């Protein structure tokens, strides 16, 4: 039995892989400087999880799994090299896992987590018993990973990692592609692509490796990227699978121009209609009954941090969302505005490099909110960049004519909203950092 050790085992992607390899019969251990429910789940499974990092952890290890964001001078990495321990990147381990079944991989700048979750929900509900790895917790599977004995292995495949180019799946789903996870500075994270052209090349390799590609045909860039490949399109206005007659109650899925199923969704937003279309197309291409698949989606309640209702404060809805790119911010705000409530946003920019590139676009996307409180940048381990701050976004909003936008610190934003929340409000915390904690703090003592 080989022994594999995972650095940062509490991470959403790493923890899922550790669980799967444990179920497959490997001896699995891991370490993490943090704490949390994911680590406790792994311990309950019998996986040895160490608190913190120590070179002694790699003694007797055959394979060390560490993302390429971990610097080569890390003591555990150096000790593994000294001992001759094989190092495998997270994405290569995921590729190996997917090759051991009938695989569906979902990638794209926006919507990949929810689309993966929807596909997983449909396949699970219809009894396909899939293995699932997804980048957020799902209440329907009790976490971010599910072991299944069926033939299908369904996974979110992160396009931010250049090693997406080595992943080969039977069905590659591409939701869209934009200029996120592109290096802004020479010392940017290694998980960033050096340029948008490099991102496109990596995703093209992923699509080229696949048996078939299911792509969003409404995105011209994907039309061009997948040209000449075995592909099927979906979308609102293009593709074999289309969402038609969309309203607040759902939409009609058409296949080759003919109505195939009426779809009712419990999750809001035009972007979720798009995600659902992809999920149903994937189910149909893999041989599931389309009407049964559509019926299954009616019970889909969403993934954690994807327009997730945290609770109510004096009649105000408190919602949290992971949106951290201008396109995602705009889509989330559109869903919020559709509620008819006063939309009050707390936005936490994520990473200095992204903020440096996109602060003006963030301000434009946030114009749709009735009120905006912008927090300081969540660094995600990046070093600060001179002159880059959340205040840039707030100032630009005011320049664009928004009369209720300001830069605020954490305590100021929390106390202000806690005291002013009223019936008819929708308080929306947005960002990929820890801003969801602020939403939960608002609900303390409620």
KEDREN-332089 format. One record per residue: residue number from 1; residue in one letter; chain; x, y, z of N, C-alpha, C in turn. Coordinates in steps of 0.05 Angstrom, whole numbers. Each point is the difference from the previous one (the first is absolute). Example, Ala and Ser with C-alpha at 12.3 -4.5 7.8 and 13.67 -1.06 7.14 Angstrom:
BEGIN
> 1;A;A;264;-114;156;-18;24;0;18;24;0
> 2;S;A;-7;21;-14;16;24;1;-15;22;14
***
This chain:
BEGIN
> 1;X;A;17;-24;0;-17;24;0;18;25;0
> 2;X;A;-4;17;-20;16;24;-1;-11;21;19
> 3;X;A;19;17;10;-7;21;19;2;27;-14
> 4;X;A;-23;14;-1;0;27;-12;-6;20;21
> 5;X;A;15;22;0;-3;21;20;-8;26;-15
> 6;X;A;-21;13;11;-11;24;-13;7;25;17
> 7;X;A;14;19;-11;5;25;13;-24;18;-4
> 8;X;A;-9;14;21;-24;17;-2;-24;-17;-4
> 9;X;A;-3;-21;15;-21;-20;-4;-28;11;5
> 10;X;A;-2;23;14;-26;11;5;-12;16;-23
> 11;X;A;16;5;-21;-10;14;-23;-22;-14;-14
> 12;X;A;-18;15;-13;-24;-12;-12;7;-21;-21
> 13;X;A;21;5;-17;7;-20;-20;17;-22;11
> 14;X;A;19;6;17;18;-20;11;-15;-19;18
> 15;X;A;-18;10;17;-15;-18;18;-16;-20;-15
> 16;X;A;-13;8;-22;-16;-19;-16;18;-22;-11
> 17;X;A;23;7;-10;18;-20;-12;10;-19;22
> 18;X;A;6;11;23;10;-17;22;-22;-21;7
> 19;X;A;-25;9;1;-22;-18;7;-2;-22;-21
> 20;X;A;1;7;-26;-3;-19;-21;23;-21;0
> 21;X;A;25;9;3;22;-19;1;-2;-18;24
> 22;X;A;-10;11;23;-4;-17;23;-21;-22;-6
> 23;X;A;-21;7;-13;-21;-20;-7;11;-20;-21
> 24;X;A;19;9;-16;11;-19;-20;21;-19;12
> 25;X;A;7;5;26;18;-19;13;28;9;5
> 26;X;A;6;25;-6;26;11;6;2;5;31
> 27;X;A;24;0;10;5;11;27;3;30;-4
> 28;X;A;-18;16;13;-1;29;-4;5;14;27
> 29;X;A;17;20;-2;4;19;23;1;28;-12
> 30;X;A;0;20;18;1;27;-9;6;19;23
> 31;X;A;6;25;-7;4;20;20;-11;27;-10
> 32;X;A;-7;17;20;-11;26;-7;4;18;24
> 33;X;A;6;26;-6;4;19;21;-27;11;11
> 34;X;A;-21;-6;-14;-26;10;9;-16;-21;15
> 35;X;A;-26;6;2;-19;-18;13;-26;1;-15
> 36;X;A;-19;-17;7;-25;2;-13;-13;-27;-3
> 37;X;A;-25;1;-9;-16;-25;-2;11;-20;-20
> 38;X;A;12;10;-22;11;-19;-19;22;-17;13
> 39;X;A;17;12;16;20;-16;14;-12;-21;18
> 40;X;A;-21;8;14;-14;-19;18;-13;-22;-15
> 41;X;A;-11;6;-24;-12;-22;-16;21;-20;-8
> 42;X;A;23;10;-8;22;-19;-8;9;-17;24
> 43;X;A;2;13;23;8;-16;24;-21;-21;6
> 44;X;A;-25;7;-3;-21;-20;5;1;-24;-19
> 45;X;A;11;5;-24;4;-21;-20;24;-18;7
> 46;X;A;16;8;20;23;-15;7;26;10;-13
> 47;X;A;-1;23;-12;24;12;-12;15;15;21
> 48;X;A;26;-4;1;17;13;19;6;29;-9
> 49;X;A;-9;19;16;3;28;-7;16;14;22
> 50;X;A;23;12;-8;17;14;19;-7;30;0
> 51;X;A;2;12;24;-3;29;2;27;13;-6
> 52;X;A;0;18;-19;24;14;-8;18;-16;-18
> 53;X;A;23;11;-6;18;-12;-19;27;-8;13
> 54;X;A;11;-22;-9;25;-9;12;14;-19;-20
> 55;X;A;26;3;-5;13;-18;-18;-2;-29;8
> 56;X;A;-4;-6;26;-3;-28;9;-24;-13;-12
> 57;X;A;-19;16;-10;-25;-12;-11;6;-17;-25
> 58;X;A;22;5;-14;4;-15;-25;16;-26;4
> 59;X;A;7;-6;25;15;-25;5;-18;-24;-7
> 60;X;A;10;-18;-16;-15;-24;-8;-21;5;-21
> 61;X;A;0;24;-12;-21;7;-20;10;-8;-28
> 62;X;A;-17;-10;-17;7;-7;-27;-6;23;-19
> 63;X;A;-22;14;5;-8;22;-18;-8;24;17
> 64;X;A;11;24;-7;-8;24;13;-17;17;-20
> 65;X;A;-24;7;9;-18;16;-17;0;28;11
> 66;X;A;8;19;-17;0;28;7;-6;17;-24
> 67;X;A;-16;20;3;-7;17;-23;25;15;-9
> 68;X;A;0;10;-24;23;15;-10;1;28;11
> 69;X;A;-19;7;18;1;25;14;19;-1;24
> 70;X;A;7;-24;9;18;-4;22;29;4;-9
> 71;X;A;15;18;12;27;6;-10;19;-24;2
> 72;X;A;19;-2;-19;18;-23;1;19;0;24
> 73;X;A;2;23;13;18;0;24;-15;-7;26
> 74;X;A;-25;-8;-2;-14;-8;24;14;-24;13
> 75;X;A;3;0;27;15;-22;13;-10;-28;-7
> 76;X;A;-26;-4;-2;-10;-27;-6;7;-7;-29
> 77;X;A;-1;19;-18;8;-5;-28;29;-7;-2
> 78;X;A;17;15;15;29;-6;-1;6;-27;12
> 79;X;A;-14;-7;22;5;-26;13;-9;-23;-19
> 80;X;A;-22;4;-13;-9;-21;-19;20;-4;-22
> 81;X;A;11;22;-10;21;-2;-21;24;-14;10
> 82;X;A;8;6;25;24;-13;11;-4;-30;3
> 83;X;A;-25;-8;6;-6;-29;4;-7;-14;-27
> 84;X;A;-2;15;-21;-7;-12;-26;-29;-6;-2
> 85;X;A;-17;14;15;-29;-4;-1;-11;13;-26
> 86;X;A;-17;-15;-14;-13;11;-24;-19;23;7
> 87;X;A;2;22;-14;-19;22;4;-20;1;-23
> 88;X;A;-26;1;7;-21;1;-20;-17;25;5
> 89;X;A;-5;16;-20;-17;23;3;-29;-9;2
> 90;X;A;-16;17;12;-28;-6;5;-14;-7;-26
> 91;X;A;4;15;-22;-14;-4;-24;7;-26;-13
> 92;X;A;25;-9;3;8;-26;-11;-14;-23;15
> 93;X;A;-3;3;26;-15;-20;15;-29;-1;-8
> 94;X;A;-12;23;-4;-28;1;-10;-2;-13;-27
> 95;X;A;19;5;-18;0;-13;-26;0;-30;2
> 96;X;A;17;-11;18;2;-29;5;-27;-11;10
> 97;X;A;-12;14;19;-26;-9;11;-21;-1;-22
> 98;X;A;-1;20;-17;-21;1;-20;4;-21;-22
> 99;X;A;25;-8;-4;5;-20;-21;-9;-28;9
> 100;X;A;-7;-3;26;-8;-26;10;-30;-4;-1
> 101;X;A;-14;15;-18;-29;-3;-3;-9;15;-25
> 102;X;A;-26;1;-4;-13;15;-21;-2;29;10
> 103;X;A;17;18;-11;4;26;14;-14;23;-14
> 104;X;A;-10;18;17;-12;26;-8;16;21;15
> 105;X;A;13;18;-14;15;22;13;-12;26;-8
> 106;X;A;-5;18;19;-13;25;-5;21;23;6
> 107;X;A;4;17;-20;19;22;4;-12;25;-13
> 108;X;A;13;23;7;-9;26;-10;4;21;21
> 109;X;A;1;25;-9;5;22;19;-23;3;20
> 110;X;A;-24;-2;-10;-24;4;17;-18;-25;-2
> 111;X;A;-13;-6;23;-21;-20;0;8;-29;1
> 112;X;A;27;-5;2;8;-29;-1;-8;-15;26
> 113;X;A;1;14;23;-8;-14;24;-30;-7;0
> 114;X;A;-17;19;-7;-28;-5;0;-8;-20;-22
> 115;X;A;13;2;-23;-6;-19;-22;8;-29;8
> 116;X;A;24;-2;13;9;-26;10;-20;-11;20
> 117;X;A;-9;18;18;-19;-8;21;-27;-9;-12
> 118;X;A;-9;14;-21;-25;-7;-12;2;-27;-14
> 119;X;A;22;-5;-15;5;-26;-13;0;-22;22
> 120;X;A;15;5;21;2;-19;21;-27;-6;13
> 121;X;A;-16;20;4;-27;-3;11;-17;-17;-18
> 122;X;A;0;5;-26;-16;-15;-18;8;-29;-1
> 123;X;A;26;-5;-2;10;-28;-2;-6;-15;26
> 124;X;A;3;13;23;-5;-13;25;-30;-6;4
> 125;X;A;-16;20;-6;-29;-3;3;-11;-22;-18
> 126;X;A;11;-3;-24;-9;-21;-19;13;-27;4
> 127;X;A;15;-3;22;10;-26;8;26;-9;-14
> 128;X;A;15;19;-13;24;-8;-14;23;-5;19
> 129;X;A;-2;8;25;20;-5;21;27;9;-8
> 130;X;A;4;26;-7;26;10;-10;19;6;23
> 131;X;A;26;1;-7;20;12;17;0;30;-7
> 132;X;A;1;17;21;-3;29;-5;22;14;15
> 133;X;A;13;19;-14;19;19;13;-8;28;-9
> 134;X;A;-6;17;19;-10;27;-8;12;20;19
> 135;X;A;3;25;-10;14;21;15;-17;15;20
> 136;X;A;-20;-12;11;-16;12;21;-15;-22;14
> 137;X;A;-10;6;24;-16;-20;14;-29;-1;-11
> 138;X;A;-10;-23;-4;-28;-5;-9;-15;-14;22
> 139;X;A;-23;11;7;-15;-13;21;-10;-27;-8
> 140;X;A;-4;-4;-26;-11;-26;-10;20;-22;3
> 141;X;A;26;6;1;20;-22;3;16;4;27
> 142;X;A;-7;19;15;12;4;27;28;9;-1
> 143;X;A;8;15;-21;27;10;-1;9;6;-29
> 144;X;A;25;-2;-5;11;6;-27;9;-24;-15
> 145;X;A;-6;-24;10;8;-25;-13;-20;-22;6
> 146;X;A;-4;-17;-19;-18;-23;4;13;-24;-13
> 147;X;A;1;-22;14;10;-25;-11;-24;-14;-13
> 148;X;A;4;-10;-24;-21;-15;-14;11;-24;-13
> 149;X;A;-16;-20;-3;8;-25;-13;-8;-1;-30
> 150;X;A;-14;20;-9;-8;1;-28;23;6;-18
> 151;X;A;-5;-1;-27;22;4;-19;9;29;-2
> 152;X;A;-17;19;8;7;28;-5;16;13;22
> 153;X;A;19;16;-9;17;16;18;-4;29;-9
> 154;X;A;-12;17;17;-8;27;-7;17;19;17
> 155;X;A;14;19;-13;18;18;15;1;28;-12
> 156;X;A;3;19;18;7;27;-8;30;0;-6
> 157;X;A;7;11;-23;28;1;-9;7;30;-3
> 158;X;A;18;9;17;6;28;4;18;10;-23
> 159;X;A;-11;18;-16;16;11;-22;22;19;9
> 160;X;A;-1;8;25;21;18;10;27;-14;1
> 161;X;A;0;-26;2;25;-16;2;10;-7;-28
> 162;X;A;24;9;-8;10;-6;-26;0;-30;-6
> 163;X;A;1;-16;20;1;-29;-4;-27;-12;-9
> 164;X;A;-20;17;-4;-25;-9;-12;7;-13;-27
> 165;X;A;22;9;-12;8;-10;-26;5;-30;-1
> 166;X;A;5;-13;24;7;-28;1;-25;-17;5
> 167;X;A;-23;12;6;-24;-15;8;-14;-10;-25
> 168;X;A;-8;-25;1;-14;-13;-22;-26;-12;11
> 169;X;A;-23;9;-11;-26;-10;10;-16;-9;-25
> 170;X;A;-21;-16;6;-17;-9;-22;-18;22;-10
> 171;X;A;-10;17;19;-17;23;-8;10;24;15
> 172;X;A;11;19;-16;10;25;12;-21;22;-4
> 173;X;A;-9;11;22;-20;22;-1;14;26;4
> 174;X;A;-4;19;-19;12;26;2;-22;21;2
> 175;X;A;-1;14;22;-22;19;5;5;27;-12
> 176;X;A;25;9;-2;7;26;-10;30;3;4
> 177;X;A;11;23;-9;29;5;5;5;30;-1
> 178;X;A;11;10;22;8;28;1;27;3;13
> 179;X;A;9;25;2;27;6;9;4;1;30
> 180;X;A;-8;-22;13;5;-3;29;24;-19;3
> 181;X;A;13;1;22;23;-17;6;22;3;-21
> 182;X;A;4;25;-8;22;7;-18;19;18;16
> 183;X;A;26;-6;-1;20;14;17;0;30;-6
> 184;X;A;0;16;21;2;29;-3;28;10;6
> 185;X;A;15;-16;14;28;8;7;18;-24;-3
> 186;X;A;26;5;-4;19;-23;-4;0;-20;22
> 187;X;A;-6;9;25;2;-19;23;-28;-10;8
> 188;X;A;-19;0;-19;-26;-10;6;1;-30;6
> 189;X;A;-22;-10;12;-1;-28;7;5;-18;-24
> 190;X;A;12;-22;4;5;-19;-22;-26;-13;-10
> 191;X;A;-21;3;15;-26;-10;-9;-12;19;-20
> 192;X;A;12;23;-4;-10;19;-21;13;-7;-27
> 193;X;A;-14;6;-21;11;-2;-27;15;26;-6
> 194;X;A;21;-3;-16;17;23;-6;-14;21;-17
> 195;X;A;-20;-9;-15;-15;18;-17;-27;-13;-7
> 196;X;A;-18;16;-11;-26;-11;-9;4;-20;-22
> 197;X;A;20;5;-17;6;-20;-22;9;-26;12
> 198;X;A;15;1;22;9;-25;13;-25;-15;12
> 199;X;A;-18;15;12;-24;-11;11;-16;-14;-23
> 200;X;A;-3;13;-22;-14;-12;-23;13;-26;-10
> 201;X;A;27;1;-1;14;-24;-9;-4;-23;19
> 202;X;A;1;5;26;-4;-21;19;-28;-12;-1
> 203;X;A;-20;17;-3;-28;-9;-2;-4;-15;-26
> 204;X;A;13;10;-22;-3;-14;-25;12;-29;2
> 205;X;A;22;-2;14;12;-27;4;-20;-18;15
> 206;X;A;-12;11;21;-20;-15;15;-23;-9;-18
> 207;X;A;-10;18;-17;-22;-7;-18;10;-21;-21
> 208;X;A;24;4;-10;11;-18;-20;4;-28;11
> 209;X;A;6;-2;25;4;-27;13;-26;-15;4
> 210;X;A;-22;14;0;-26;-12;7;-12;-17;-22
> 211;X;A;-16;-19;8;-14;-16;-20;-21;17;-15
> 212;X;A;-13;18;15;-19;19;-12;-1;25;17
> 213;X;A;-7;22;-12;-1;26;14;-29;10;-1
> 214;X;A;-10;7;23;-26;14;2;7;29;8
> 215;X;A;-6;18;-18;9;28;4;-23;20;-3
> 216;X;A;4;22;14;-20;22;-2;3;14;-26
> 217;X;A;-18;-5;-18;2;10;-28;-7;30;-2
> 218;X;A;-10;12;22;-5;29;0;26;16;3
> 219;X;A;22;-14;8;26;13;4;16;-3;-25
> 220;X;A;5;21;-15;14;-1;-25;28;-11;4
> 221;X;A;12;6;23;28;-10;5;0;-30;2
> 222;X;A;-21;-12;11;-1;-29;1;-6;-12;-27
> 223;X;A;-16;14;-16;-5;-9;-27;26;-4;-15
> 224;X;A;18;20;3;26;0;-13;19;-20;12
> 225;X;A;-1;-2;27;19;-17;14;-5;-30;-6
> 226;X;A;-25;-7;-4;-7;-29;-4;-4;-7;-29
> 227;X;A;5;18;-18;-4;-5;-29;17;-25;-8
> 228;X;A;-13;-18;-14;14;-23;-10;0;-24;19
> 229;X;A;-11;4;24;-1;-22;20;-27;-13;-1
> 230;X;A;-1;-24;12;-26;-14;3;-16;16;22
> 231;X;A;-20;15;-8;-13;19;18;-30;1;-4
> 232;X;A;-13;9;22;-29;5;0;-4;27;15
> 233;X;A;-17;17;-11;-4;26;13;-25;2;16
> 234;X;A;-1;18;19;-24;7;15;-1;30;4
> 235;X;A;-23;11;7;-2;28;6;-28;10;-2
> 236;X;A;-3;27;-2;-25;13;-4;-7;3;-29
> 237;X;A;20;7;-16;-5;7;-28;15;-18;-20
> 238;X;A;17;-17;10;16;-18;-18;4;-27;13
> 239;X;A;6;-20;-17;5;-26;11;-23;-19;-4
> 240;X;A;6;-26;3;-21;-21;-2;-20;1;23
> 241;X;A;11;6;24;-17;2;24;-4;29;7
> 242;X;A;-26;9;2;-5;28;5;-21;4;22
> 243;X;A;4;22;14;-20;9;20;-19;19;-14
> 244;X;A;-25;-7;-1;-20;17;-13;-22;7;20
> 245;X;A;-15;21;-6;-24;8;15;6;2;30
> 246;X;A;23;12;7;8;3;28;-16;21;13
> 247;X;A;-10;-6;24;-14;20;17;6;-7;29
> 248;X;A;-14;14;18;5;-4;29;-6;-28;9
> 249;X;A;-15;-15;-15;-8;-28;7;18;-21;-12
> 250;X;A;18;7;-18;17;-20;-12;4;6;-30
> 251;X;A;6;-21;-15;5;2;-28;-7;-26;-14
> 252;X;A;-1;1;-26;-3;-24;-17;26;-7;-13
> 253;X;A;8;-25;5;24;-10;-14;-7;-10;-27
> 254;X;A;13;10;-21;-4;-11;-26;25;-15;-9
> 255;X;A;-5;-21;-15;22;-16;-12;-5;-1;-30
> 256;X;A;19;10;-15;-2;1;-29;-25;16;-9
> 257;X;A;-7;21;16;-22;17;-6;-27;-10;9
> 258;X;A;-1;-23;12;-26;-12;9;-1;0;31
> 259;X;A;-24;8;12;-2;0;29;5;-28;11
> 260;X;A;16;-2;20;7;-26;12;-10;-3;29
> 261;X;A;0;22;15;-8;-1;28;-4;28;10
> 262;X;A;-19;3;19;-4;25;14;16;-2;26
> 263;X;A;16;20;6;18;-1;22;-7;21;21
> 264;X;A;-3;-8;25;-6;18;22;24;1;18
> 265;X;A;9;24;8;24;2;16;-6;14;27
> 266;X;A;13;-9;21;-3;12;26;22;21;4
> 267;X;A;20;2;-18;21;19;2;-4;22;-21
> 268;X;A;7;25;8;-8;23;-15;22;8;-21
> 269;X;A;-9;15;-20;19;13;-18;2;-13;-28
> 270;X;A;4;18;-19;3;-9;-28;24;-18;-2
> 271;X;A;21;5;15;24;-16;-1;-5;-29;8
> 272;X;A;-19;-4;19;-7;-27;8;-17;-14;-21
> 273;X;A;-15;14;-16;-13;-12;-23;21;-11;-19
> 274;X;A;21;16;-4;22;-9;-17;14;-25;11
> 275;X;A;5;1;26;13;-23;14;-17;-25;-2
> 276;X;A;-26;4;4;-19;-23;-2;-1;-12;-28
> 277;X;A;1;17;-20;0;-10;-28;24;-17;-5
> 278;X;A;23;8;11;25;-16;-3;-3;-27;14
> 279;X;A;-11;1;24;-3;-24;16;-19;-20;-14
> 280;X;A;-22;10;-10;-19;-18;-14;12;-11;-26
> 281;X;A;15;17;-14;13;-9;-24;19;-23;6
> 282;X;A;16;4;22;19;-21;7;-14;-26;7
> 283;X;A;-22;2;15;-16;-24;7;-10;-14;-24
> 284;X;A;-11;15;-19;-11;-11;-24;22;-14;-17
> 285;X;A;23;14;-3;22;-12;-15;10;-25;12
> 286;X;A;-3;-3;26;10;-24;14;-22;-21;4
> 287;X;A;-23;4;-14;-20;-21;-1;-22;1;20
> 288;X;A;-2;21;16;-21;2;20;-26;11;-13
> 289;X;A;-23;-7;11;-25;9;-10;-3;30;5
> 290;X;A;-5;16;-20;0;29;2;-22;11;17
> 291;X;A;-24;-12;-1;-22;9;17;4;-6;29
> 292;X;A;12;-23;6;6;-7;27;23;18;11
> 293;X;A;19;6;-17;21;18;8;-10;28;6
> 294;X;A;-18;9;-17;-12;27;5;-16;0;26
> 295;X;A;-15;-21;5;-15;-2;25;19;0;24
> 296;X;A;22;-13;-2;20;-1;22;10;27;7
> 297;X;A;5;17;-20;11;27;4;-18;18;17
> 298;X;A;-26;-6;0;-19;16;15;7;0;30
> 299;X;A;13;-21;10;7;-2;28;28;10;6
> 300;X;A;15;9;-20;27;10;5;0;26;15
> 301;X;A;14;0;23;-1;23;18;25;17;-1
> 302;X;A;18;-6;-18;24;17;-3;24;-11;16
> 303;X;A;22;12;-5;25;-6;14;6;21;20
> 304;X;A;16;-7;20;8;20;20;14;24;-13
> 305;X;A;-8;24;10;12;25;-9;-8;7;-28
> 306;X;A;-21;-13;-11;-11;8;-26;-28;10;4
> 307;X;A;-3;26;4;-25;13;7;-14;-15;23
> 308;X;A;16;-5;21;-9;-16;23;-14;17;21
> 309;X;A;-24;-7;7;-14;15;21;11;-8;27
> 310;X;A;11;20;14;11;-4;26;-21;3;22
> 311;X;A;-20;17;-5;-21;4;20;-14;27;-4
> 312;X;A;-14;9;21;-15;25;-2;7;17;25
> 313;X;A;1;26;-5;5;19;22;-21;22;-2
> 314;X;A;-19;0;19;-22;19;0;-14;2;-27
> 315;X;A;-4;-22;-13;-14;-1;-26;18;3;-24
> 316;X;A;26;6;5;19;2;-22;12;-27;-6
> 317;X;A;0;-8;-25;13;-25;-8;30;5;0
> 318;X;A;15;-19;11;30;1;-1;9;-23;-18
> 319;X;A;12;8;-23;9;-19;-20;30;2;-4
> 320;X;A;13;-23;-4;28;0;-6;6;-12;-27
> 321;X;A;20;11;-14;7;-10;-26;30;2;-5
> 322;X;A;11;-19;-15;28;-3;-4;10;18;-23
> 323;X;A;-17;16;-12;7;16;-23;26;16;5
> 324;X;A;20;-3;-18;25;15;4;12;9;-27
> 325;X;A;-16;0;-20;8;10;-26;-23;19;-9
> 326;X;A;5;21;-15;-21;19;-8;-24;-13;-13
> 327;X;A;5;-20;-17;-23;-13;-13;-17;-15;20
> 328;X;A;13;-13;20;-15;-14;21;-15;20;17
> 329;X;A;13;22;7;-13;21;16;-26;10;-13
> 330;X;A;2;6;-26;-23;10;-15;-22;-21;-1
> 331;X;A;7;-25;-4;-21;-21;-1;-13;-4;27
> 332;X;A;15;1;21;-11;-3;27;-18;23;7
> 333;X;A;8;25;-7;-17;23;5;-26;-1;-16
> 334;X;A;1;-11;-24;-24;-2;-16;-20;-19;14
> 335;X;A;10;-22;11;-17;-18;15;-11;14;25
> 336;X;A;17;15;13;-9;14;25;-22;21;-7
> 337;X;A;4;15;-21;-19;21;-8;-27;-13;-7
> 338;X;A;0;-24;-11;-24;-13;-8;-18;-6;24
> 339;X;A;11;1;24;-16;-5;24;-18;23;7
> 340;X;A;5;23;-12;-17;24;6;8;14;26
> 341;X;A;21;-10;13;8;12;25;22;22;-4
> 342;X;A;5;16;20;22;19;0;26;-15;3
> 343;X;A;17;1;-19;25;-16;0;23;16;12
> 344;X;A;10;-10;23;21;12;15;24;-19;0
> 345;X;A;22;8;-13;22;-18;-5;24;6;18
> 346;X;A;12;-21;11;27;2;12;18;-16;-19
> 347;X;A;18;14;-13;18;-13;-20;29;0;11
> 348;X;A;11;-24;0;28;-3;8;17;-9;-24
> 349;X;A;16;18;-11;17;-8;-23;19;-23;9
> 350;X;A;5;-17;-20;16;-24;6;26;1;-16
> 351;X;A;22;1;13;27;0;-11;8;28;-10
> 352;X;A;24;8;6;10;27;-9;3;0;-30
> 353;X;A;11;-21;-12;4;-1;-29;-26;4;-15
> 354;X;A;-21;-15;8;-26;3;-13;-11;28;3
> 355;X;A;2;11;24;-10;27;5;14;20;-17
> 356;X;A;27;-3;-2;15;19;-16;-9;-1;-29
> 357;X;A;-7;-23;-10;-9;-3;-28;-29;9;-4
> 358;X;A;-17;-3;20;-29;1;-6;-15;20;18
> 359;X;A;14;18;14;-15;17;19;-21;17;-14
> 360;X;A;6;10;-23;-20;17;-14;-24;-17;-10
> 361;X;A;6;-24;-9;-22;-18;-8;-17;-9;23
> 362;X;A;12;-3;24;-15;-7;23;-20;23;7
> 363;X;A;10;25;-2;-17;23;6;-24;0;-19
> 364;X;A;5;-4;-26;-21;0;-19;-21;-22;5
> 365;X;A;10;-24;8;-18;-22;6;-17;6;25
> 366;X;A;11;14;19;-14;5;26;-20;23;-2
> 367;X;A;0;14;-23;-19;22;-2;-29;-9;3
> 368;X;A;-5;-25;-5;-28;-10;2;-10;-3;28
> 369;X;A;17;3;21;-9;-2;28;-10;27;10
> 370;X;A;-19;-1;18;-11;25;12;21;12;19
> 371;X;A;16;-17;13;20;10;19;24;-19;-1
> 372;X;A;24;11;1;24;-17;-2;20;8;22
> 373;X;A;8;-19;16;22;3;19;23;-17;-10
> 374;X;A;22;12;-6;23;-14;-10;20;-4;22
> 375;X;A;8;-25;5;20;-7;20;28;1;-12
> 376;X;A;20;-3;18;27;-2;-10;4;-27;-14
> 377;X;A;20;-1;-17;6;-24;-16;7;-23;18
> 378;X;A;-12;-24;-6;8;-25;12;24;-11;-15
> 379;X;A;22;-2;12;25;-5;-14;3;-28;-12
> 380;X;A;-12;-20;13;3;-28;-8;30;-7;-2
> 381;X;A;16;11;18;28;-6;1;18;17;-18
> 382;X;A;-12;17;-16;16;18;-18;12;23;17
> 383;X;A;23;9;-9;11;24;13;-15;25;-10
> 384;X;A;-4;20;17;-14;24;-9;15;14;-23
> 385;X;A;-16;13;-17;12;16;-22;-5;29;6
> 386;X;A;20;16;-3;-1;29;6;-23;13;-15
> 387;X;A;-17;14;15;-22;15;-12;-24;-16;-5
> 388;X;A;0;-26;5;-23;-18;-6;-16;-4;25
> 389;X;A;-25;7;0;-17;-1;24;-29;-1;-8
> 390;X;A;-17;-10;18;-28;1;-6;-11;28;-3
> 391;X;A;15;20;11;-9;28;-2;-1;9;-29
> 392;X;A;16;-13;-18;-1;7;-29;-28;-5;-11
> 393;X;A;-11;-22;8;-27;-7;-11;-21;19;11
> 394;X;A;1;6;26;-20;18;11;2;28;-12
> 395;X;A;24;9;-4;4;27;-12;-10;1;-28
> 396;X;A;5;-22;-15;-9;-1;-28;-31;-1;-1
> 397;X;A;-12;-14;18;-30;-1;1;-11;28;4
> 398;X;A;12;16;18;-9;27;4;4;18;-25
> 399;X;A;23;-4;-13;5;14;-25;-21;-6;-21
> 400;X;A;-10;-24;0;-20;-9;-20;-28;9;8
> 401;X;A;-2;13;23;-26;11;8;-15;-15;21
> 402;X;A;12;-21;11;-13;-15;21;1;16;26
> 403;X;A;-23;7;11;-1;17;23;1;-15;27
> 404;X;A;1;-27;-1;-1;-15;25;22;-21;-1
> 405;X;A;24;8;-6;23;-19;-1;22;12;17
> 406;X;A;13;-18;16;22;10;16;18;-23;8
> 407;X;A;25;7;6;20;-19;10;-5;-3;30
> 408;X;A;0;-24;11;-5;-4;28;17;-23;11
> 409;X;A;7;2;26;14;-23;12;-21;-20;10
> 410;X;A;9;-23;8;-17;-22;6;-21;7;22
> 411;X;A;10;10;23;-17;6;22;-20;22;-7
> 412;X;A;9;20;-14;-18;22;-8;-23;-11;-18
> 413;X;A;7;-16;-19;-21;-11;-18;-19;-18;15
> 414;X;A;10;-17;18;-18;-18;15;-18;16;18
> 415;X;A;11;19;15;-17;15;20;-20;17;-14
> 416;X;A;8;12;-23;-19;17;-15;-24;-16;-10
> 417;X;A;6;-23;-12;-22;-16;-11;-17;-13;22
> 418;X;A;13;-7;22;-15;-12;22;-20;19;12
> 419;X;A;7;26;0;-17;20;11;-21;11;-19
> 420;X;A;6;-3;-26;-18;12;-20;-17;-20;-17
> 421;X;A;5;-26;4;-15;-20;-16;-30;3;5
> 422;X;A;-15;-2;-22;-29;4;2;-14;-19;-19
> 423;X;A;-26;-5;6;-16;-17;-18;1;12;-28
> 424;X;A;2;-17;-20;2;8;-27;29;2;-10
> 425;X;A;20;-2;18;28;0;-8;9;-27;-9
> 426;X;A;19;-1;-18;16;-24;-6;29;8;5
> 427;X;A;11;-10;21;28;5;6;17;-22;-12
> 428;X;A;18;7;-18;15;-19;-16;30;3;5
> 429;X;A;12;-20;12;29;0;3;11;-15;-23
> 430;X;A;21;12;-13;11;-11;-24;30;0;0
> 431;X;A;12;-22;-9;29;-2;-2;9;-29;5
> 432;X;A;24;-6;-8;11;-27;3;17;-4;25
> 433;X;A;1;22;16;15;-2;25;-17;-9;23
> 434;X;A;2;14;23;-15;-8;24;-23;18;6
> 435;X;A;-10;15;-20;-22;19;4;-25;-14;10
> 436;X;A;-3;-26;-6;-24;-14;10;-1;0;30
> 437;X;A;23;3;14;-1;2;29;-14;25;9
> 438;X;A;2;21;-15;-13;25;7;-30;-4;-1
> 439;X;A;-10;-14;-20;-29;-6;-1;-9;-16;24
> 440;X;A;16;-19;8;-8;-16;23;2;17;26
> 441;X;A;19;18;1;2;18;24;-25;17;2
> 442;X;A;-11;8;-23;-25;16;1;-23;-15;13
> 443;X;A;1;-26;-2;-22;-17;10;4;-10;28
> 444;X;A;23;7;12;5;-9;27;-21;14;19
> 445;X;A;-10;-16;19;-19;10;19;-28;6;-11
> 446;X;A;-4;-9;-26;-27;5;-12;-19;-22;9
***
